[in-house]
Amino acid sequence: MNKRIIVTPLCACLAFCAPFSEAMEVELGGFLKMNARHVNGDIAFQDSWTGGGSVSEPTQRTQFSAQESRLNLGVSSNDVRGFIEIDFVGSSQGNAIISNSYSPRLRHAFIEYQDVVAGQTWSTLVNTSAFAETADLGGPLVGQAMVRQALVRYTFNNWQFALENPYTYGTNPGSSLNDEPDWIDTRNDYVPDFIVRYNTKGNWGNVSASGVIRYLDPDQTQQVSTGMSVAGKLRTFGKDDLRIQLHYGNLGRYVGTDAAKDIIEGELETTLSAMAAYRHFWDHNWRTSLFIGHTATEVQRSRRTLVGVNLFTNLTPELSVGVEVGQYAINDKARLESTELVENGQSQYLQLSMQFSFQ
């Protein structure tokens, strides 16, 4: 539940910038989350499965963590809304010996005025309603579009048009698998990525279709890349739903969460990513999601797959608990120049989570 505080000119502690002609609404939200995670296999432990990682020696590891907890603040006045959100994922500051401290990490920070959004938030390519309900943060990230970045977006009826932050992720010609990769110099990222999206919805659910055009210019090679995406949430029987995503083209860093690069040895990468999740309600509280995510690349010839199933229930409207099991697999035949590296491995995981939401 959102906690709303009405701010007036009499509240001097919050009205330090200028007097308010009308009341300002402040919304506080977020959640506290505790995870217990066990990983067993020959892909190294990750706090949540991204599309990255590599095959290593067999290992087992169990970790407890509260770093996924997050806090957000929304402020509205007249036609203007501001939103900022932080969590603590991937930003270890202390260590497990003493403090287990984590630094805040900026997730969202944007301004919304009428039909325009400016700031850092979900890329226009991302349909958040197509995310599965999972204990693992983000779920099958390996098959999803899951990018937050700075952008300027205009919405007109069902259409959205956006200019988004350019960044080229990849390697130059001559990189070797046996040496440190020769990463592309991003100083030539000077043309914003352009994304167009169309949304439609009804009692049956919602679907979005997006297209992206990017101008990548490492070492002045001047390459135009394109890609397309379809995603949505479809209602099926009762309260059940099917969530799907399908992405194809030169999407690179936009999909798979590090499963694919934009350019490999100076050559544009082509990626196929897909994700599907079916959520079934056993009754008004108990529910299960069965999900799969997969990304395959043409140039680097990588194959990354995550499958999983979970069981969730709510102890109170705000407090949910869940258990999840799954497997992350790597099946790569990486190619750089004349070198080929075959990697095959998988790790199984078991995760318990408890989440108290106040939004």
C-alpha positions in Angstrom: 0.0 0.0 0.0 1.4 3.4 -0.9 2.0 5.8 2.0 0.7 9.3 0.9 1.7 12.5 2.6 0.1 15.8 1.7 2.7 18.5 1.7 1.5 22.2 2.0 3.4 25.5 2.2 3.2 25.1 6.0 5.5 22.1 5.9 8.7 24.1 5.9 10.8 21.0 6.2 9.8 19.9 2.7 9.0 23.3 1.1 12.5 24.7 1.1 12.7 25.2 -2.6 9.6 27.4 -3.2 6.1 27.9 -1.9 3.6 25.5 -3.4 0.4 26.9 -5.1 -1.2 23.5 -4.6 -0.7 20.5 -2.4 2.1 18.1 -3.4 1.6 14.4 -3.0 4.5 12.2 -1.8 4.4 8.4 -2.2 6.8 6.1 -0.4 7.0 2.5 -1.6 9.3 -0.5 -2.0 9.8 -3.9 -0.2 12.0 -5.8 2.1 13.2 -9.1 0.8 15.2 -12.0 2.3 16.6 -14.8 0.1 18.2 -18.1 0.9 19.9 -19.5 -2.2 21.7 -22.8 -2.9 23.5 -23.5 -6.2 25.1 -26.8 -7.2 26.9 -27.4 -10.5 29.7 -26.3 -12.8 28.5 -22.7 -13.4 29.7 -20.5 -10.7 27.3 -19.1 -8.1 25.4 -16.0 -9.0 23.0 -14.0 -6.7 20.6 -14.2 -9.6 21.0 -15.9 -13.0 21.9 -13.4 -15.7 22.8 -14.5 -19.2 26.5 -14.3 -18.4 28.7 -16.7 -16.5 31.1 -19.4 -17.6 31.7 -23.1 -17.0 34.0 -23.8 -14.1 34.9 -26.5 -11.6 31.9 -28.2 -9.9 30.9 -26.2 -6.9 28.2 -25.9 -4.2 27.4 -22.7 -2.4 24.6 -21.4 -0.1 24.1 -17.7 0.6 21.6 -15.6 2.5 21.0 -12.1 1.4 18.7 -9.1 1.8 20.4 -6.9 -0.8 17.4 -7.0 -3.2 15.4 -4.9 -0.8 14.4 -1.6 -2.4 13.0 1.8 -1.6 11.3 4.3 -3.9 9.8 7.8 -3.7 7.3 9.4 -6.0 6.5 13.1 -5.9 3.6 14.7 -7.9 2.6 18.3 -8.3 0.2 19.7 -10.9 1.0 17.8 -14.2 4.6 16.9 -13.1 5.6 13.6 -11.4 9.1 12.6 -10.3 10.2 9.1 -9.3 13.4 7.7 -7.8 14.2 4.2 -6.7 17.2 2.5 -5.2 18.2 -1.1 -4.2 21.4 -2.7 -3.1 22.0 -5.4 -5.7 25.5 -6.1 -6.9 27.1 -3.3 -4.9 29.0 -5.0 -2.1 30.7 -2.4 0.2 31.6 -4.5 3.2 32.2 -8.2 3.6 30.7 -11.4 5.1 33.3 -11.3 7.9 31.8 -8.3 9.6 29.2 -6.1 8.1 27.7 -7.5 4.9 27.2 -3.8 3.8 25.8 -2.9 0.4 25.9 0.5 -1.3 22.6 2.0 -2.7 22.2 1.5 -6.5 20.2 3.8 -8.6 17.4 1.9 -10.5 15.1 4.7 -11.6 15.2 8.5 -11.6 12.9 10.2 -14.0 10.5 13.2 -14.5 7.1 12.7 -16.2 5.3 15.7 -17.6 2.1 15.1 -19.6 3.2 12.7 -22.4 6.9 13.0 -21.9 9.3 11.0 -19.7 12.9 12.1 -19.2 15.5 10.4 -17.0 16.6 6.9 -16.2 13.9 4.1 -16.3 13.0 1.0 -18.2 13.9 1.1 -21.9 11.0 1.5 -24.2 11.8 -2.0 -25.5 10.9 -3.5 -22.1 7.3 -4.6 -21.3 7.4 -5.1 -17.5 4.0 -6.9 -17.5 5.8 -9.8 -19.3 8.1 -10.5 -16.4 7.5 -13.7 -14.6 6.8 -13.9 -10.8 9.9 -15.5 -9.5 12.1 -15.8 -6.4 15.2 -15.4 -8.5 15.5 -11.6 -9.2 14.1 -11.0 -12.7 13.5 -14.7 -13.3 14.5 -15.9 -16.8 16.6 -12.8 -17.5 18.5 -14.8 -20.2 15.5 -14.6 -22.5 14.2 -11.2 -21.6 14.6 -7.5 -22.6 15.6 -6.1 -19.2 17.4 -2.7 -19.6 17.2 0.5 -17.6 18.9 3.6 -19.0 18.6 7.3 -19.5 16.1 8.3 -22.2 13.6 10.8 -23.5 10.2 9.2 -24.5 7.1 10.7 -26.0 3.7 8.8 -25.8 0.9 9.4 -28.3 -2.1 7.3 -27.9 -0.9 3.7 -28.2 2.5 4.7 -29.7 5.7 5.5 -27.9 8.8 7.1 -29.5 12.1 7.3 -27.6 15.7 8.4 -27.9 17.8 6.3 -25.5 21.4 6.4 -24.3 23.8 4.9 -26.8 26.4 2.3 -25.8 28.3 -0.3 -27.8 29.1 -3.5 -26.0 31.5 -5.8 -27.8 35.0 -6.5 -29.1 37.3 -5.3 -31.9 38.8 -7.5 -34.6 41.8 -9.4 -33.4 40.4 -10.4 -30.0 41.5 -13.8 -28.7 39.8 -16.2 -26.4 43.1 -16.8 -24.6 43.8 -13.2 -23.9 42.0 -10.2 -22.4 39.3 -9.2 -25.0 40.0 -6.0 -27.0 36.8 -4.1 -25.9 35.3 -1.6 -28.3 36.1 2.1 -27.4 32.8 3.7 -26.6 34.0 7.2 -27.4 32.3 6.8 -30.8 28.8 6.3 -29.3 27.4 9.6 -30.4 24.0 8.8 -32.0 21.1 8.0 -29.6 19.3 4.7 -30.0 15.8 5.2 -31.5 12.9 3.0 -30.4 9.3 2.9 -31.6 6.7 0.8 -29.7 3.0 0.1 -30.2 0.8 -1.1 -27.3 -2.6 -2.7 -27.3 -4.6 -4.1 -24.4 -8.0 -5.4 -23.5 -9.8 -7.8 -21.1 -7.6 -10.5 -22.6 -4.3 -8.8 -21.5 -1.8 -6.7 -23.3 0.8 -7.0 -26.1 3.5 -4.6 -27.2 5.5 -4.6 -30.5 8.8 -2.6 -30.6 11.5 -1.8 -33.1 15.0 -0.4 -32.4 17.4 1.3 -34.8 21.0 1.9 -33.6 24.0 3.5 -35.2 27.2 1.9 -34.0 30.4 3.4 -35.1 33.4 1.7 -33.4 36.6 2.7 -35.2 34.4 4.6 -37.7 33.0 1.5 -39.2 29.5 3.1 -39.4 27.2 0.1 -38.9 23.4 0.5 -38.6 21.7 -2.2 -36.5 18.1 -3.1 -36.2 15.9 -5.4 -34.1 12.4 -6.2 -33.1 10.5 -7.3 -30.0 7.1 -8.6 -29.1 6.0 -9.1 -25.5 2.9 -9.4 -23.5 0.7 -10.8 -20.8 -2.3 -12.9 -21.8 -5.1 -14.0 -19.5 -6.1 -17.6 -19.9 -8.3 -19.5 -17.4 -9.6 -18.0 -14.2 -6.8 -15.9 -12.7 -4.1 -17.7 -14.7 -1.9 -15.9 -17.2 0.8 -16.5 -19.9 3.7 -14.1 -20.1 5.8 -14.1 -23.3 8.7 -12.3 -24.9 10.3 -12.8 -28.4 13.2 -10.7 -29.6 15.2 -11.0 -32.8 17.9 -8.9 -34.6 20.9 -6.9 -33.8 19.7 -6.3 -30.3 22.9 -7.1 -28.4 22.9 -5.7 -24.9 19.2 -5.1 -24.9 18.3 -8.7 -24.4 19.6 -11.7 -22.4 21.3 -9.7 -19.7 24.9 -10.2 -20.8 24.0 -13.3 -22.9 24.8 -11.4 -26.1 27.1 -8.5 -27.3 26.4 -5.9 -29.9 29.5 -6.6 -31.9 31.9 -9.6 -32.0 35.3 -8.9 -33.5 33.9 -6.0 -35.4 30.9 -8.0 -36.8 27.3 -7.2 -35.8 25.8 -9.9 -33.6 22.4 -11.3 -34.4 20.4 -12.6 -31.4 17.3 -14.7 -30.9 15.9 -14.5 -27.4 12.6 -15.9 -26.1 10.9 -16.3 -22.7 7.6 -17.9 -21.6 6.1 -18.1 -18.2 2.7 -19.7 -17.2 1.3 -18.7 -13.8 -1.4 -20.9 -12.3 -3.5 -20.1 -9.2 -4.3 -23.1 -7.1 -6.7 -20.9 -5.0 -6.9 -17.2 -4.2 -3.5 -17.3 -2.4 -1.4 -20.2 -3.7 0.1 -19.9 -7.1 2.9 -21.5 -9.3 4.9 -20.1 -12.2 6.6 -22.4 -14.7 9.1 -20.5 -16.8 11.9 -20.8 -19.5 14.2 -18.3 -21.0 16.7 -18.8 -23.9 19.1 -16.8 -26.0 21.1 -17.9 -29.0 23.6 -15.8 -31.0 24.8 -16.3 -34.5 28.3 -14.9 -34.6 29.6 -16.0 -31.1 27.4 -19.1 -31.3 26.4 -19.0 -27.6 23.4 -20.8 -26.1 22.1 -19.9 -22.7 19.0 -21.4 -21.1 17.2 -21.1 -17.7 14.2 -23.2 -16.7 12.4 -23.1 -13.3 9.2 -23.6 -11.3 8.1 -22.1 -8.1 5.3 -22.0 -5.5 4.2 -18.8 -3.8 1.6 -17.8 -1.2 0.7 -14.7 0.7 0.6 -14.9 4.5 -0.9 -11.4 4.6 -1.8 -9.1 1.7 1.7 -7.5 2.0 3.8 -10.6 3.0 4.6 -13.3 0.4 6.8 -16.4 0.7 8.0 -18.7 -2.0 10.2 -21.6 -3.0 11.8 -22.1 -6.4 13.9 -24.7 -8.1 15.6 -24.5 -11.6 18.6 -25.0 -13.8 20.8 -22.6 -15.7 22.7 -24.1 -18.7 25.5 -22.9 -21.0 26.0 -24.6 -24.4 28.5 -22.4 -26.3 30.7 -22.9 -29.3 32.4 -19.5 -29.1 34.3 -18.3 -32.1 36.9 -15.6 -32.2 39.2 -15.5 -35.3 40.2 -19.1 -36.0 39.8 -20.2 -32.3 36.8 -22.2 -31.1 35.9 -22.8 -27.5 33.2 -25.3 -26.6 31.6 -24.9 -23.2 28.8 -27.1 -21.8 27.7 -26.9 -18.3 24.7 -26.4 -15.9 23.9 -25.5 -12.4 20.8 -26.3 -10.4 19.5 -23.9 -7.8 17.0 -23.9 -4.9 15.8 -20.6 -3.5 13.5 -19.5 -0.7 12.3 -16.0 -0.4 10.2 -13.8 1.9 9.0 -10.4 0.8 7.2 -7.6 2.7 5.9 -5.0 0.2 4.7 -1.6 1.2 3.7 -0.3 -2.2 
